[in-house]
């Protein structure tokens, strides 16, 4: 198995540098963008430090030729599962796909089987520790393997065969789905609070109204990173609040 290191630069939007807890899961994703390359998706993650569009990343991306790119070292957190606590104890793998039905081609699939088996071996995990993004938050990801549960069971069994473990008929273990919040919540207090573009609070870019509530993706340099609504519209931006007291 050949892994190419193309590590993201450290930045709050895709590679915070925060250390992982004990690895307990592998979370499998589709990139959700038909016929794009692993490198293009890696560049998308890296450019979030400039575009500030969202907060997203994964440890690995597997391309249409079966190439495996490492974006983030396994001992650092990546932003892939939509759950802060799950991100802290899992390794995320994004997979490219030729079209919008989302099935992985055989190159991608075979590399994914190999990579999952390798990770399971190194952390002492079994195939029931391999889960879909769907199993964490209910998001339709990886789409084909959500819509075709038998294909997902087959995938886990292909990994089991590689590991010499018993196969399964279980689509996802019961204790996983809905086991925690997608992201943390930030609840503003009784006064208007400004949102800043950076953790040094040098530039105001928006505000939260009294008692306004929004999603929080974690705390960086002591500042909560939040997704806030721009002036009550349905347009969202990402920024930093001043105080951590509102993080629930
Ligand atoms: Zn996903």
Boltz pocket constraint, residues with backbone or C-beta under 6 A from the ligand:
constraints:
  - pocket:
      binder: B
      contacts: [[A, 28], [A, 29], [A, 30], [A, 80], [A, 133], [A, 141], [A, 142]]
      max_distance: 6.0
